[in-house]
């Protein structure tokens, strides 16, 4: 692999042409073959996507000529793969009326803000039932979700022991960044109490084990995208000091404070 790649690159330099090498990755996500191949080339792009999702992402892993945190979004349909200028609609759903257990957040894919909806479902449970309740996640980090459940029970007095909890993202979106914690917590609290959150609300922030809401990066960029798509209220970590004209921004320092402000 190394010798072939070196020969191809030499030909490209001699003839001043561009070359695109297509390969595959191993189960752990690394490029198959010698690691040296990544150092020889100028740009490494990963083509990612879930089997049951239409969305495909091209993510820059290495780029000698520009930023390596850019992401391209594409839609795989019957006509082939087409670029998506505004992919937000793939990760949010439209409800005629507010539904309990849903909350929208803004995640960053590279430098690109994407609105994503988190949905939660909490079973009614039974009194004094502390058996093996189910905790199921789809598109969310299971460890962070388990931590969020514990924080809600201990810091916000929301009883979840003995109750099955299901948390999922819309459209097969994968979210692992801490900035989605607050939206996940509000969605779970909304589902547990059977009360809907405002339809025009977005929530951004990391939830700590003490119940505090921590700052995250790119809040200004996230909120500008949310406002562009019609959201008028936002919960963000205290001290973020972000102002968006025409948007009501509420700074929250604790998870119980955030839940109290939406009156659920």
Secondary structure, 3 states (H helix, E strand, C coil): CHHHHHHHHHHHHHHCCCCCCCCCECCCCCECCCCHHHHHCCEEEEEEECCCCCEEEEEEEEECCCCCCCEEEEEEECCEEEECCCHHHHCCCCCCCCCCCEEEEEEEECCEEEEEEEEEEECCCCCCCCCCCCEEEECECHHHHHHHHHHHHHHCCCCCCCCCEEEEEHHHCCECCHHHHHHHHHHHHHHHHCCCCCCCEEECCEECCCCEEECCCCHHHHHHHHHHCCCCEEEEECCCCCCCCCCEEEEECEHHHHHHHCCC
